[in-house]
Amino acid sequence: MTAQYHRGWLAIGLSLLVASCSSATSGAPQGTSPQPDAPTQQRRTVVIDGSSTVFPITEAIAATYNAEASNPVEVDVSFSGTGGGFEKFCAGQTDISNASRPISEAEIAACDASDVRYYELPIAFDALTVVVNPQNSWASDITTAELKKIWEPSAQGRITNWSQVRPGWPDQPLTLYGPGLDSGTYDYFAEVIVGQDTRSDFVASEDDDLLVQGVAQTPGALGYFGLAYFEQNPSLKAVAIDNGSGAIAPTAENVIQATYEPLARPLFIYVNYTSAQRNPAVREFVEYYLETAPATVQEVGYIPLTEEAYNIALVNFHGGEVGTVFDGAPQPNLTLSEVLRKTKRVN
């Protein structure tokens, strides 16, 4: 990376490097790093796909990167959902995959089959936000049990009215909006709220802006998506979540204090190891991403990690630490400190 983007991170990061007891899965034998590939002169392009939740962060960083770069790079950022992104990533079609959940066991196997090694880099925290139509005057909070009652498969065609969710709520048709099946947000919500796939009779889209519009325009609507999309559309009404310990609003403060559970979650980028070794544009962009993420994450509407976490991520990237430390499944109730511990790759 050019000097104008380093800002001393390499020196800071290397001073924090800890001898790793790597529990990573995939990409290289545990406790080892792959040998660096010889760099080659390639395209100055970076291809990114994946999560619509992470998309605003990556899009904003790509824009500022090219605005500041003396040698601009073509950064192609799109979204097809976390699952759709990993499908392309594990086929070697993209350099970076945005993800709103950790890589799954099936995706680990797909990457292994294609010999795609990857860096797993946490870049933010999110408060997955349940929202209702602005005209909704009754639902200021909802329990996780009530969310399960609404979204579990047995509710399909049966729980269709707000009066069926909680005694005292009105006779109002209930219209559901949610991410599509390729979405990591769907995967995470389904796992931590229902424990399996949800009902399928809801309005689904990989485009969170369409979900926002649907909830805003439909009386009786309920939906869910990442915090940033709510922050950008404050006319919607966010519902506090009660997991049995009282209703907690989706705010940065509550995520940091680890009280917004189980809907707080880390966000990631996954970087193709070979792309980073062979394509200087990928390597430079990832370095810039980790340097500028704290400010950009907050500006977009998500919760930044600690400075130490970004330093460790950069050290892992420079040190060739590949694979996942998240066991191939969404992990509810992860805190900022727990993500930092995992990022350090401490057992």
C-alpha positions in Angstrom: 0.0 0.0 0.0 1.2 3.5 -0.7 2.6 5.6 2.2 -0.3 8.0 2.2 -2.7 5.2 3.3 -0.5 3.4 5.8 -0.7 6.1 8.5 1.6 3.9 10.7 -0.9 1.0 11.0 1.7 -1.6 10.0 4.0 -0.6 12.8 1.2 -0.4 15.3 -0.3 -3.7 14.1 3.0 -5.6 14.2 3.6 -4.4 17.8 0.3 -6.1 18.8 1.0 -9.4 17.0 0.5 -12.3 19.4 1.7 -15.8 18.9 -1.4 -17.4 17.6 -3.0 -20.6 18.8 -5.1 -20.8 15.7 -8.4 -22.5 15.9 -9.1 -21.5 12.3 -11.0 -23.9 10.0 -10.2 -24.2 6.3 -7.5 -22.6 4.2 -4.4 -24.1 5.8 -3.4 -26.6 8.4 -4.3 -25.3 11.9 -1.5 -23.2 13.5 0.2 -22.5 10.1 -0.1 -19.9 7.4 0.1 -20.7 3.7 3.3 -19.7 1.9 2.8 -16.4 0.1 2.1 -16.6 -3.6 4.5 -14.6 -5.9 2.9 -11.3 -6.7 2.0 -10.7 -10.3 1.1 -7.7 -12.4 -2.7 -7.9 -12.8 -5.8 -5.8 -13.3 -6.3 -2.9 -10.9 -9.8 -4.0 -10.2 -11.5 -5.4 -7.1 -14.7 -7.4 -7.4 -16.9 -7.5 -4.3 -20.3 -9.1 -3.7 -22.4 -10.5 -0.8 -24.3 -9.0 2.1 -26.7 -6.1 1.5 -26.2 -5.2 5.2 -22.5 -4.7 4.8 -22.9 -3.2 1.3 -23.2 0.5 2.6 -20.0 0.2 4.5 -18.0 -1.2 1.6 -19.6 1.1 -0.9 -18.7 4.2 1.2 -15.1 3.0 1.7 -14.7 2.2 -2.0 -15.9 5.8 -2.9 -13.5 7.5 -0.5 -10.6 5.2 -1.5 -10.8 6.2 -5.1 -11.4 9.8 -4.3 -8.1 9.8 -2.4 -6.0 7.4 -4.5 -3.4 8.7 -6.8 -3.8 5.6 -8.9 -7.5 4.8 -8.9 -8.8 1.3 -8.7 -12.0 0.0 -10.2 -13.9 -1.3 -7.2 -17.1 -3.2 -8.3 -19.4 -3.5 -5.3 -22.7 -5.3 -5.6 -24.9 -7.4 -3.4 -26.7 -10.7 -3.7 -27.0 -11.6 0.0 -24.4 -13.3 2.1 -25.2 -16.8 0.8 -25.2 -15.6 -2.8 -22.0 -13.8 -2.2 -20.3 -16.8 -0.8 -21.5 -18.9 -3.7 -19.5 -16.6 -6.1 -16.6 -16.2 -3.7 -16.0 -19.9 -3.2 -16.2 -20.4 -7.0 -13.4 -17.8 -7.3 -15.5 -15.2 -9.0 -15.0 -12.4 -6.5 -12.1 -11.0 -4.5 -14.0 -10.0 -1.4 -17.3 -11.2 0.0 -19.3 -9.0 2.4 -21.0 -11.2 5.1 -23.5 -10.5 7.8 -22.8 -13.9 9.4 -19.8 -16.2 9.6 -19.1 -18.5 6.7 -21.2 -21.7 7.0 -20.0 -25.3 7.1 -21.4 -25.9 3.6 -19.6 -22.8 2.3 -16.4 -23.8 4.0 -16.6 -27.1 2.1 -17.3 -25.3 -1.2 -14.3 -23.1 -0.7 -12.2 -26.1 0.2 -13.3 -27.9 -2.9 -12.2 -25.0 -5.1 -9.0 -24.4 -3.1 -10.2 -20.9 -2.2 -8.3 -19.8 0.9 -9.6 -16.7 2.7 -9.0 -14.1 5.3 -11.9 -13.6 7.8 -12.0 -10.0 8.9 -14.6 -8.7 11.3 -15.3 -5.1 10.5 -18.4 -3.9 12.5 -21.2 -4.8 14.8 -24.9 -4.6 13.9 -28.1 -4.5 15.9 -30.5 -6.4 13.7 -33.6 -4.2 14.0 -37.3 -5.2 14.0 -39.5 -2.5 12.6 -43.1 -1.8 12.2 -45.2 0.7 10.1 -45.1 4.3 11.5 -48.9 4.2 12.2 -48.4 1.2 14.6 -49.3 2.6 18.0 -49.5 -0.7 20.0 -46.2 -2.5 19.4 -43.4 -0.6 21.2 -41.7 -3.8 22.3 -41.9 -7.5 21.4 -40.6 -10.6 23.1 -38.4 -13.2 21.4 -41.1 -15.7 22.1 -43.6 -13.6 20.2 -41.2 -13.2 17.3 -40.9 -17.0 17.2 -44.6 -17.3 17.3 -44.9 -15.0 14.3 -42.1 -16.5 12.2 -41.9 -20.2 13.0 -43.0 -22.5 10.1 -46.2 -23.6 11.8 -47.4 -19.9 11.8 -47.6 -20.0 8.0 -51.2 -19.1 7.0 -52.2 -19.2 10.6 -50.7 -16.2 12.4 -52.0 -13.5 10.2 -53.3 -10.8 12.5 -51.7 -8.7 15.3 -54.5 -9.8 17.7 -53.1 -13.3 17.5 -49.6 -12.2 18.8 -50.4 -10.6 22.1 -53.7 -10.2 24.0 -54.8 -6.6 23.7 -53.2 -5.9 20.3 -55.8 -4.9 17.7 -57.6 -6.7 15.0 -55.1 -5.6 12.3 -53.8 -7.8 9.4 -50.1 -8.7 9.9 -47.9 -8.4 6.8 -44.4 -9.6 7.1 -41.3 -8.4 5.3 -37.8 -9.9 5.5 -34.6 -10.7 3.7 -34.5 -13.4 1.1 -33.1 -16.9 1.7 -29.7 -16.0 0.3 -29.4 -13.3 3.0 -27.1 -13.7 6.0 -29.6 -11.6 7.9 -32.2 -14.2 7.2 -29.9 -17.0 8.3 -29.0 -15.2 11.6 -32.6 -14.2 12.4 -33.9 -17.7 11.6 -31.3 -19.4 13.7 -31.5 -17.2 16.9 -35.3 -16.6 16.9 -36.8 -19.7 15.4 -34.0 -22.3 15.5 -34.7 -23.4 11.9 -36.0 -21.9 8.7 -38.9 -19.5 9.1 -42.3 -19.5 7.5 -42.1 -18.6 3.8 -45.3 -16.6 3.3 -43.6 -13.2 3.7 -42.5 -10.5 1.3 -38.8 -11.3 0.7 -36.0 -9.2 -0.9 -32.3 -9.1 -0.9 -32.6 -5.3 -1.3 -33.1 -3.8 2.2 -34.3 -0.6 0.7 -37.3 -2.5 -0.8 -38.0 -3.9 2.7 -37.9 -0.4 4.1 -40.4 0.9 1.5 -42.7 -2.1 2.1 -42.9 -1.6 5.8 -43.3 2.2 5.4 -46.2 1.8 3.0 -48.1 -1.1 4.6 -50.2 -0.6 7.7 -49.8 -3.6 9.9 -46.4 -4.4 8.5 -43.5 -5.9 10.5 -40.0 -6.5 9.1 -36.4 -6.7 10.1 -33.0 -5.6 8.6 -29.7 -4.1 9.7 -29.5 -1.1 12.0 -28.1 1.3 9.3 -31.2 0.9 7.2 -33.4 2.0 10.1 -31.0 4.9 11.0 -31.4 6.1 7.4 -35.2 5.8 7.6 -36.1 7.2 11.0 -39.8 7.5 10.1 -40.1 3.8 10.6 -40.7 2.6 14.2 -38.1 0.3 15.8 -39.4 -2.2 18.3 -37.5 -3.0 21.5 -36.6 -6.6 22.0 -37.4 -8.5 25.2 -35.4 -11.7 25.6 -36.8 -12.2 29.1 -34.7 -9.6 30.8 -36.7 -6.5 29.8 -37.2 -4.6 26.5 -34.0 -3.3 25.0 -33.9 -0.9 22.1 -31.6 -1.4 19.1 -28.9 1.2 19.8 -25.1 1.3 19.6 -24.9 1.8 23.4 -26.9 -1.4 24.1 -24.8 -3.4 21.7 -21.6 -2.2 23.3 -23.0 -3.0 26.7 -24.0 -6.5 25.4 -27.7 -6.0 26.5 -29.3 -6.2 23.0 -29.3 -9.9 22.7 -29.7 -12.1 20.8 -30.0 -9.7 17.8 -26.5 -8.1 18.0 -24.1 -9.6 15.6 -20.7 -9.0 14.0 -20.3 -8.2 10.3 -17.4 -9.4 8.2 -15.5 -9.2 4.9 -13.9 -12.3 3.6 -10.9 -11.8 1.3 -9.6 -14.3 -1.2 -6.0 -15.1 -0.1 -4.7 -15.6 -3.7 -6.3 -12.4 -4.9 -4.6 -10.5 -2.1 -1.2 -12.0 -2.8 -1.4 -11.6 -6.6 -3.4 -8.5 -7.1 -1.9 -5.4 -5.4 -5.2 -3.5 -5.8 -7.0 -6.0 -3.6 -4.2 -5.9 -0.9 -4.2 -2.1 -0.9 -7.9 -1.8 -0.8 -8.2 -4.2 2.2 -5.5 -2.2 4.1 -7.3 1.0 3.4 -10.6 -0.6 4.4 -9.3 -1.6 7.8 -7.7 1.8 8.4 -10.8 3.8 7.6 -13.5 1.4 8.8 -14.0 2.9 12.3 -15.1 6.3 11.1 -17.0 4.9 8.1 -18.9 2.2 10.0 -20.2 4.9 12.4 -21.1 7.3 9.6 -23.1 4.6 7.9 -25.0 3.7 11.0 -23.4 0.6 12.5 -21.2 0.1 15.5 -17.4 0.1 15.1 -15.2 -2.5 16.7 -12.4 -1.4 19.1 -9.2 0.1 17.7 -7.4 -3.0 18.9 -9.7 -5.3 16.9 -9.0 -3.4 13.7 -5.2 -3.6 14.5 -5.4 -7.3 15.1 -7.4 -7.8 11.8 -4.7 -5.9 9.9 -2.0 -8.0 11.6 -3.8 -11.2 10.6 -4.1 -10.0 7.1 -0.4 -9.1 6.8 0.5 -12.4 8.6 -1.5 -14.7 6.3 -3.9 -15.9 9.0 -6.5 -17.7 6.8 -9.6 -19.6 7.7 -12.5 -19.1 10.1 -12.7 -19.1 13.9 -16.5 -19.1 14.0 -17.2 -22.9 13.6 -19.3 -22.5 10.5 -22.5 -21.3 12.1 -24.2 -18.1 13.4 -23.2 -17.5 17.0 -25.8 -15.6 19.0 -24.9 -13.5 22.0 -21.4 -12.7 20.8 -20.0 -9.5 22.5 -17.5 -7.0 21.2 -14.9 -8.5 23.7 -15.7 -12.0 22.5 -15.1 -11.1 18.9 -11.8 -9.5 19.8 -10.8 -12.7 21.6 -11.6 -14.7 18.6 -9.9 -12.2 16.2 -6.7 -12.7 18.3 -7.2 -16.5 17.6 -6.9 -17.4 21.3 -8.5 -20.7 22.2 
